């Protein structure tokens, strides 16, 4: 399963990826906008939006890029490691994700 995280803290980027790997998921983390995200996002299974630390412009752009995909969108106000674990528990639960 692939997870895309938008927002959050730059210093936590490695930790976000490590948490996702504990759930056997591949993760892409975009803490700030670096050019066009059109080709970078792809078609994730789960899109996590940390709404407190992301600009409205970046949020709209990401939602437009994932429009029409089967991505599950999870919005979370907090961008802590515990919040990410809670989102993953809720949407992935005990299921193991396929590595790929």
Phi, psi and omega in degrees: 000143179250140181235133173244127180250126180241126183099198181091187182259139180301322181293340182265000186304313180297321181293320177301315180296320179296319179296316178296324179292333175295334177265010180061039179242148173274139183231142169242135183238128177236098181274336176213162184280120176242085182073206182280132178267003187305310183271351184272329185286315182075215178233086183286160174279327180224129177247117180257122180248115174272095192290338181286334187242023179231142180286156179297322180296315179293321179299312178298319180298316180293318179295324176294323180291327181267000178297129179094356176264173180267021183291135173275129183255123178243121178258135181221130182288319181276148179244032181276167177296322179296321178296318179296317178299320178297318179296315180294320176299318182292318187264335180251321179063221182276358181293139173272137180268149178283134174279145181188000000 
